[in-house]
Amino acid sequence: MKLVENLKWRYATKKFDSNKIVPEQDLEYLKEAVQLSVSSYGLQLYKVLIVEDALVRAKLREFSWGQSQVTEASHLFVFCNFSEHKEEYIEDYIGNIAKTQKIAISDVAGYGDFIKENLAKKTTSEWQSWSKQQTYLSLANLLNACAELKIDACPMEGFDTVAYNKILGLDGRGLNASVIAPVGYRSEEDQTQYRKKVRKTVEELFETV
Ligand SMILES: Cc1cc2nc3c(=O)[nH]c(=O)nc-3n(C[C@H](O)[C@H](O)[C@H](O)COP(=O)(O)O)c2cc1C
């Protein structure tokens, strides 16, 4: 019940109150919600940058259709998918399972081989779109966690990926800016918050087979 109430409260914030800053402990909660997100095989093929630097954010805004959320929100989350297919990601993950669950690597090696075999079938562009998809699951958790804490956010794809990758130095790190989310607190002047939420009806959306 609470989740649905929170979902009704939240909206894609257009204008943030730039004087209000998300406290550190709430930020840690948001990070944990992102960290606990599901991902295919459990690989978590992404990194999340939290951009605080005002100059960097001003530069990014130029490549975000000028959208004010990029500079006015308290923090800017940039979800970056791993753009290169590397077996090392799978090996790191297998190592993490063994360490976390205190089991021998040999006990999970078969799972690692299974993942490697399946992923080897993907072309580079399939890999990139698949690793990008993972970031959206994480984004959804961030939005839900924000709503729970009554922190506003705006999921955004309205930015130039190539420019973001350059400004944030992502290219050389095998990272790609996939989707972003400024988080903070709504401005009273943001008219969007007073408009009724537009959604298809449940009847339109669902079919029982
Ligand atoms: C992947 C994605 C990209 C979006 N990009 C933008 C954007 O660049 N700018 C913006 O103001 N809103 C953006 N939105 C917000 C949507 O327009 C908004 O979520 C949708 O209209 C539903 O409204 P609500 O979130 O207020 O309920 C984006 C939403 C998603 C999920």
The ligand as an SDF file (V2000), in Angstrom:
LIG
                    3D

 31 33  0  0  0  0  0  0  0  0999 V2000
   13.8560    6.8120  -19.3820 C   0  0  0  0  0  0  0  0  0  0  0  0
   13.1530    8.1110  -19.1240 C   0  0  0  0  0  0  0  0  0  0  0  0
   13.6350    9.2750  -19.6910 C   0  0  0  0  0  0  0  0  0  0  0  0
   13.0410   10.5110  -19.4050 C   0  0  0  0  0  0  0  0  0  0  0  0
   13.6040   11.6720  -19.8560 N   0  0  0  0  0  0  0  0  0  0  0  0
   13.1320   12.8540  -19.4040 C   0  0  0  0  0  0  0  0  0  0  0  0
   13.8170   14.0610  -19.6850 C   0  0  0  0  0  0  0  0  0  0  0  0
   14.8480   14.1000  -20.3450 O   0  0  0  0  0  0  0  0  0  0  0  0
   13.3030   15.2120  -19.1570 N   0  0  0  0  0  0  0  0  0  0  0  0
   12.1800   15.2330  -18.3890 C   0  0  0  0  0  0  0  0  0  0  0  0
   11.7860   16.3150  -17.9290 O   0  0  0  0  0  0  0  0  0  0  0  0
   11.5040   14.1010  -18.1160 N   0  0  0  0  0  0  0  0  0  0  0  0
   11.9610   12.9180  -18.5890 C   0  0  0  0  0  0  0  0  0  0  0  0
   11.3020   11.7440  -18.2550 N   0  0  0  0  0  0  0  0  0  0  0  0
   10.1070   11.8040  -17.4080 C   0  0  0  0  0  0  0  0  0  0  0  0
    8.8370   11.2820  -18.0940 C   0  0  0  0  0  0  0  0  0  0  0  0
    8.3990   12.1870  -19.0440 O   0  0  0  0  0  0  0  0  0  0  0  0
    7.8120   11.0240  -16.9900 C   0  0  0  0  0  0  0  0  0  0  0  0
    8.2960   10.0350  -16.1200 O   0  0  0  0  0  0  0  0  0  0  0  0
    6.4600   10.5810  -17.5760 C   0  0  0  0  0  0  0  0  0  0  0  0
    5.8930   11.5970  -18.3400 O   0  0  0  0  0  0  0  0  0  0  0  0
    5.4940   10.1820  -16.4600 C   0  0  0  0  0  0  0  0  0  0  0  0
    5.2690   11.2450  -15.5830 O   0  0  0  0  0  0  0  0  0  0  0  0
    5.5790   11.1800  -14.0220 P   0  0  0  0  0  0  0  0  0  0  0  0
    6.9650   10.5780  -13.8870 O   0  0  0  0  0  0  0  0  0  0  0  0
    5.5760   12.6070  -13.5730 O   0  0  0  0  0  0  0  0  0  0  0  0
    4.5510   10.3480  -13.3640 O   0  0  0  0  0  0  0  0  0  0  0  0
   11.8860   10.5280  -18.5810 C   0  0  0  0  0  0  0  0  0  0  0  0
   11.3820    9.3350  -18.0520 C   0  0  0  0  0  0  0  0  0  0  0  0
   12.0250    8.1480  -18.2910 C   0  0  0  0  0  0  0  0  0  0  0  0
   11.5050    6.8910  -17.6390 C   0  0  0  0  0  0  0  0  0  0  0  0
  1  2  1  0
  2  3  1  0
  2 30  2  0
  3  4  2  0
  4  5  1  0
  4 28  1  0
  5  6  2  0
  6  7  1  0
  6 13  1  0
  7  8  2  0
  7  9  1  0
  9 10  1  0
 10 11  2  0
 10 12  1  0
 12 13  2  0
 13 14  1  0
 14 15  1  0
 14 28  1  0
 15 16  1  0
 16 17  1  0
 16 18  1  0
 18 19  1  0
 18 20  1  0
 20 21  1  0
 20 22  1  0
 22 23  1  0
 23 24  1  0
 24 25  2  0
 24 26  1  0
 24 27  1  0
 28 29  2  0
 29 30  1  0
 30 31  1  0
M  END
$$$$
